[in-house]
Amino acid sequence: MASWICDGIPKDGKQYPDRGTPHEPYENKGTDCLVCGLPQESAIAATQKGGSKPPKKTIFSGKSQSSWLIPVSVAVVLLAIAGGGFAAYQFLTSTREGGKNEEVKILPSDTLVGETAQNHPQLISQGEKLFFSETASKKAGAAAFADKNWDLAVEEYDQAATSDRNDPEAKIYGNNAKAQQAGNPLTMAVVLPITADLDAAKEVLRGVALKQDQFNQAASGQLLEVVVVNEVLPATSVAIAEDLSQFANLLGVMGHSVTPDLDLAMRVYQGENLAVLSPINIDVSSEESLLKLVPPKQKSAQLLADYLASISNTAIAYAKTQHSRPAVAIFYNSQRDYSENQRQTLVKIIEKEGTLVQEIDIKAGDFEATQAVKEAIASGANTAFLALNKEEISEAVAIAQANKDANTALTAIGGDQLYNPDILVEGGDAIADLVLAVPWRYEEQDDFAKTALTLWQGRVSWRTAAAYDVTQALSEAIAQAGDRAEVISILEGGVKITGSNADFEIFTRVPLVKAVQGSGGPTGSDYRFDPVES
C-alpha cells in the first residue's frame, strides 16, 4: 500500500464525528491515520475521487497497522486505545544504536521534567500544563505548580478534583503537588497518545491515579509522583525517551506506542538504565500473577491471533448455550484491520463448531442494516457476531435495532470494541441482551471495582483495571529500589499483581458481559453491562 499524508483535516467533504483532530502532517502506511484515526480516503479531495464507489462485500487479508498499545496485565499486549483495537503490527528489531550513555546528574527534587527536556517540553507535565479540560481551578493549579507554590497547587487541584469527580488529571496533579510538598518524591512517567483519544486516555489515567492515591495514602515516607506525557505522534517516541531518560530523578516509565521507532526508544532507555513497561517487554504469569520485565520480543502479531481466537471460541461457546448448533452471520468492516482479522478468525472456528451462514461487510455499497438482518434470518442464521470497531457504534446500533424489530431475532454477540458507554447511550432498548467478550468486566463483589466506583463516581473500564495493575507493579519496584538499576532488577524478578482481580486466563476464555436494564450505567442510558457466565 502506498503511503499517504494526513494532517487531521478531512479533504473529502465528509464528517467524522469520532475521528480527526488537526495535527502536524504525518506519513501513514496503513488504512487509518495513526494520529487521529481518519481513514485514508479522507485525505483525498472530493474532486479527485472520480465517482469511485466503495467496495462491495470485499474480503481480503488483514494488513499491518501500527498503533500504540498500553501495557496490560491481563493480556500483555491488549487493545490500542487510539488505533481501533489490537494492532496486528509485527515489531521489527532495528540495528540502529540508541542511548547516549552520558552521565546523568541528579537534580534538585523540585526540578520539573519540562525544565530539563530538550526536545518536547510542551508534551510533558507534572502539573504545570493541562492536557484535558481547563477549569478555573485547574488553570490556577497549573500556574501555582509552575511557580512551585505547592500549597496553592494542592488547594486548587483538590478543588478541581472535588468539582469533577471523574477527572483523573486533577487527581494526579494534586497528588503530585502533595508529593513535591513532602519533598524528594518517587517519580514515574506514563506515556500515552492523549491527543488521539482523550476519553480512552482518561480511562488509562484513572487506573494510574487510583493506584497513586492508594500508594500515597499508605506511604510513611516518600510519595509517588506521576509525569504525564502526551505522545502526540508515534514518531516522537525517541525524542520523548531522550527527554525522560536525561531526567535522573525519574525511576520508571509505562506506555509508549508500538511503532517502528519503539526499538530505538527502548535502546535510549536501556542506555540510561531506565525501566520501561511497554507492550513488547512485559510478561504476566497466569499461575502466580507475576508481572515481569523481559527482553523485547517480536510476538505482538501472535498475541493478537491468540486473543482473537479466545474471543471467537468464547463467543461461539456462548452461542452454543443458546442454540444446539450456532448458525452465524458475521457483520464486519473490510476496511478495518481489527474487524477483518476478527472475521478471519471467526470463520475458522465457526466451521468447526457451527455453521457459517453469511459474511456481511458493512462497507459494501449496498449495505442496509434492516435488509441485511432480514436476509441473514431468511438464510437460516440464529446468531449474529458484530466484529465491529468502536468507530462503528452507530452501525452496531442500527443492526441491533433491525434485529430487535425482526420477528425472529438473532442472538447478538460482539467483541471488546463495542464495550463502550456510547453503545449503551445510543442503543437504548435496541441493545438489550447484547453479549460482549471483553478483557475485563465490572463485578460488584470485586473490591477494585467498588473502590474505583466510589472514587470516579461510575463504573470503570478494562483500560482502567489494566493501567492500575501496571502502575502497581512499577510503583512497588520503585518504592523498593534505591536507583534505576535496582528497579530493573526487581521487575526482572517479577512483581505480584493484586487488586484489580484481572482475568489472567484471557487467552483461554475471556469474560462475557450482557447489556441489561438497570442503574449504574453511563449518564443518559438506562442500561449497563453485567457479567454473564459462558
Salt bridges, closest charged atoms under 4 A:
ASP7 OD1 - LYS11 NZ 2.78
ASP12 OD2 - LYS49 NZ 3.55
ASP32 OD2 - ARG336 NH1 2.59
GLU115 OE2 - LYS148 NZ 3.31
GLU128 OE2 - LYS129 NZ 3.03
ASP158 OD1 - LYS178 NZ 3.36
ASP167 OD2 - LYS138 NZ 2.91
GLU169 OE1 - LYS138 NZ 2.64
ASP197 OD2 - LYS390 NZ 2.74
GLU203 OE1 - ARG463 NH1 3.08
GLU231 OE2 - HIS256 ND1 3.09
ASP261 OD1 - ARG96 NH2 3.68
ASP263 OD1 - ARG96 NH2 3.61
ASP283 OD1 - LYS297 NZ 3.68
ASP337 OD1 - LYS63 NZ 3.50
GLU340 OE2 - ARG343 NH2 2.70
GLU353 OE1 - LYS320 NZ 2.85
GLU359 OE1 - ARG343 NH1 2.50
ASP366 OD2 - LYS56 NZ 3.95
GLU392 OE2 - ARG336 NE 3.14
GLU443 OE2 - ARG441 NE 2.92
ASP447 OD1 - LYS450 NZ 3.53
ASP530 OD1 - ARG459 NH2 3.44
ASP530 OD1 - ARG528 NE 3.03
GLU533 OE2 - ARG441 NH2 3.23
